[in-house]
Amino acid sequence: MFARFLALAFWAALIPSVWAAQPATPGIGAEGDVFQVVLVPGTDGRTLLYLADLDGNAPVAGAAIDAEAEGWSGKAVPAEGPGAYALAWAPPTAGADLTLVISAQGRDDLLLARGVAPLPPPATPPAPVEHWRHWTGGAAIGAVLVVAAWLLGRRGAGTAVLLLVLAVPAARAHEGHDHAATAETPAAQPGALLVMAKPTQFLLGIRTQKVDSAESAETVRVVGRVVPDPAGFARVQPSQPARIVSDPEFPLPVPGQGVKRGQVIGVLEPTLSTLERSDKRASLYRVESEIAITERESSRQEALKGLVATKLVEDTRTRLDQLRRERSQLLGTALGRELVRAPIDGVVTDVHVVPGEVVPVDKAMIEIVDPTRVRVEAVIHDLALAGRIGAATAATKVLPDQAVALSLLGVSPRVDALDQGVHAIFAVSEAQARTLRIGMPVDVFLATGATRLRMAVPRSAIAEFGGRQVVFVRAAPETFEARPIRVERMVGPLAEIEGVKTGEKVVIQGVEQLKALR
């Protein structure tokens, strides 16, 4: 217990130095028609250059950069990190203009960075005396708490911890400084300018987009579900009342089993009355009697070979083969058993029967579907909307990161009595159909026409600060402004806003990282 409080006292002494953070110094930025650069002069005779796309802020790799300043010219070489290059040049103390000719990704640009000078040194840390005064004060408070904990014993441990927490702010304050000035800087507010180094932007994936008017499809969300394509769906039913037979040679399939067209998937035995069964047996007895007679006739003709016409011998043999096949059919299928075969290639989705069950003619025994051929059925309750459907997409919570493109096949003119809506059928491409399942509920977004937005940005670009909506506008390569806006309307993935001008660059990716910047 004593060692634990000793460690707490040590950390109380170190807290002032841990909280004393210095803000980063921004580099020297320049923008052209295609690219933007940030120059960071170093102390080793080199200048780092970070190259990014002007509109999207993505790092640009593989660029050819020719640089020229007064009395110096050279080429940039790749450096460590995305979009990073190095120039073997250090700016003079008085500053100099640097001209950059950049070629990358089939595009060329000319940039002029004015007044490139060495960056100012970082802020001077507190004087040693002042630092030791912080440390001594914290250590003294920690020592007092250790003695208090030892005197109070185990029962006073909680009190000692509380005293330590309350004493930390006092350890941070010292003579000659305003306590309020040491308070933590609040998060960015609307209208604030935020500075983020270009390497950090590349690391966090900060991306921007030029603000402009846009045309977007107005969408309406309706409920839908995945249904099978009639050309790839089969529901197998008996042709007459029959009993399911358990045949080891032809077992019933299981859901998920693949089947081929013509494959036996079930054996049926018709449910015959006593009179019908007697007729079947009588037919079998008749066939067996005829077989016996024909066999004797065939043997007699073989014995009289040469005396009996050849044609008569052949006719007898043919008749005998026919009778034997008839008997085999009666015996092998147990008086009229029926072999049920798959009508299409596909996968078994449902099996509704078990061996021994008597199934009527209106019951589906087995259902088979081709998983590559599905459709989407949507229910539309706005009859006026049904006539204005263009393109459509489907989404589901089961597949949160996937949108399925739909093609309209037709809209039923009939209002369904069950859901009081008209049904629209959409086709799905074979590639996307493999991810869907029959019966899966989906949200269908119907495109009902195009609308023009005056100033459009993606919805992801809008953030909220203190109940106000803002977007981050890039004011310089490393500076962003939290610009208050007013949202006029939302249309699909876009938002029409007021408060920005055409051509300004708005952050569309990394908004949360900028929002948390202090």
Buried (B, 14 or more C-beta within 10 A) or exposed (E): EEEEBBEBBEEBBBBBEEEBEEEEEBBBBBBBEBBBBBBBBEEEEBBBBBBBBBBBBBBBEEBEBBBBBEEBEEEBEEBEBBBBBBBEBBBEEEEBEBBBBBBBEEBBBEBEBEEBEBBEEEEEEBEEEBBEBBBEBBBBBBBBBBEBBEEEEEEBBEEBBEBBEEBBEEBBEBEEEEEEEBEEEEEBEBEBEBBBBBBBBBBBEBBBBEBEEBEBBBBBEBBBBBBBBEEBBBBBEBEEBBBBBEBEEBEBBEEEEEBEEEEBBBBBBBBBEEEEBEEBEEBBEEBBEBBEEBBEBBEEBEEEEEEBEEEEBEEBBEBBEBBBEBBEBBEEBEBBBBEBBBBBBBBBBEBEBEEEEEBEEEBBBBBBBBBBBBBBBBBBEBEEBBEEBEBBBBBBEEBEEEEBEBEBEEBBEEEEEEEEBBBBBBBBEEEBBEBBBBEBEBBBBBBBEEBEBEBBBBEBBBBEBEEBBBBBBBBBBBBBBBBBBEBBEEBBEBBBBEBBEEEBBBBBBBBEBBBEBE
